[in-house]
Amino acid sequence: MIKVGIIGLGTVGSSVVNILRENADVISARAGVEIVVKSGVVKNLNKDRTHLGIKISDNVDDILDDEEIDVVVELMGGVEEPFEVVKKALKNGKAVVTANKALLAYHRYELADIAKDIAFEYEASVAGGIPIINALRDGLSANHIESIMGIMNGTCNYMLTKMTNDGVAYDTILKEAQALGYAEADPTFDVGGFDTAHKLLILASIAYGIDAKPEDILIEGIENISRDDIAFAKEFGYVIKLLGIAKKDKNEVELRVHASLIKKDAMIAKIDGVMNAISVVGDKVGETLYYGAGAGGNATASAVVANIIDIARSGKSKPMLGFDKPMEGKLTLKAAGDIESKYYLRINVSDKIGVLARITKIFEENSISIEAVLQRQSCTQSANLLISTHKAYEHDIQNLISSIEKLEFVNSKPVMIRIV
């Protein structure tokens, strides 16, 4: 028998308890052993959890120091507190399963060093019920990974889908997403791109051995997307998605999270609503696409339970981050300014003679070639210039934006979206 202790009995933790009980027959048949939850730990004991049928306390040491507990499931949230809890669990010889993407975004390499041969699994930390971690570590292990491109935040995908299909304004759809429980009261973590960045960093470690923190990479959200941007995308055959992108270029890897214009016939462009999808390109297998529910109690708990089953079967860990030893010719992180892309800009200007000529001159001075221009009246005395470019470097586009913003007829900072 495998005995499990769960730290954090919120939506996901409660679902783990229920799945292990309700699907006990198929789980024990697949694991080869019975798996039961012995106890749980919560912050607030006042909430009624008697329906879970397990012993509950508010002291993590009741699980960490319990010699009968084989597997600790960490579902606390946060970074530093769970880091200390997981370290102690590993040092006590207990296998660990976590869904905590923030913890891994900052401490995955430290935890891998501590874990060594102790099982440490984290499938639920990226894209909920989609088995992308095992796909990268196992199913695609014969490949050099050329790129990863993912819709990894259901809140943003839901909002952008509604803005595209129903013409809803950003502020309106954000309020709706909060009312439906898709977005938090403070939605910054989702709409600012940070949630996606944490997940991308985990995948990049498995694919490339890159040890980067969120502060090291380009992260932008969807807060500035407007109806004009959606209209431009439609007119030129694009849709707008928030993407996490990892791409290998020789001995460098670029890591970035931002709103992106994607051709509407691309596989990942068709992913709508709260669903997630991740495209992985291997040098031998080509493109593979992983699609499913990226959040929710049962979907995320399904991945947690699958990890417990893996541990029950083998009793020891695979290489936590996918490599038994460092790769020869170690890859390094590409500087954000050296990233190359096509770009779209929305520039709100006073409606005066000669404005477009001045703008295009600045593009020329920054060695950026314009591909298409549209003008949309925004009010009686101003207009939006919607401009797409040919490929340019990030540092050049940032210099361009800085120069344009200073012009006397430019009414606000230009909005920029990268074209993938």
Secondary structure as UniProt FT lines:
FT   STRAND          2..7
FT   HELIX           11..22
FT   HELIX           24..31
FT   STRAND          35..41
FT   TURN            45..46
FT   HELIX           50..52
FT   STRAND          55..57
FT   HELIX           61..64
FT   TURN            67..68
FT   STRAND          71..74
FT   HELIX           80..91
FT   TURN            92..93
FT   STRAND          95..98
FT   HELIX           101..115
FT   TURN            116..117
FT   STRAND          120..121
FT   HELIX           123..125
FT   TURN            126..129
FT   HELIX           132..134
FT   HELIX           135..139
FT   TURN            140..142
FT   STRAND          145..151
FT   HELIX           154..166
FT   HELIX           170..179
FT   TURN            180..181
FT   HELIX           188..191
FT   HELIX           194..208
FT   HELIX           214..216
FT   STRAND          218..219
FT   TURN            223..224
FT   HELIX           227..235
FT   TURN            236..237
FT   STRAND          238..249
FT   TURN            250..251
FT   STRAND          252..263
FT   TURN            264..265
FT   HELIX           267..270
FT   TURN            273..274
FT   STRAND          275..282
FT   TURN            283..285
FT   STRAND          286..293
FT   HELIX           297..314
FT   TURN            320..321
FT   STRAND          332..333
FT   HELIX           336..338
FT   STRAND          340..350
FT   TURN            353..354
FT   HELIX           355..365
FT   TURN            366..367
FT   STRAND          370..379
FT   TURN            380..381
FT   STRAND          382..389
FT   STRAND          392..393
FT   HELIX           394..405
FT   TURN            408..409
FT   STRAND          415..419
//
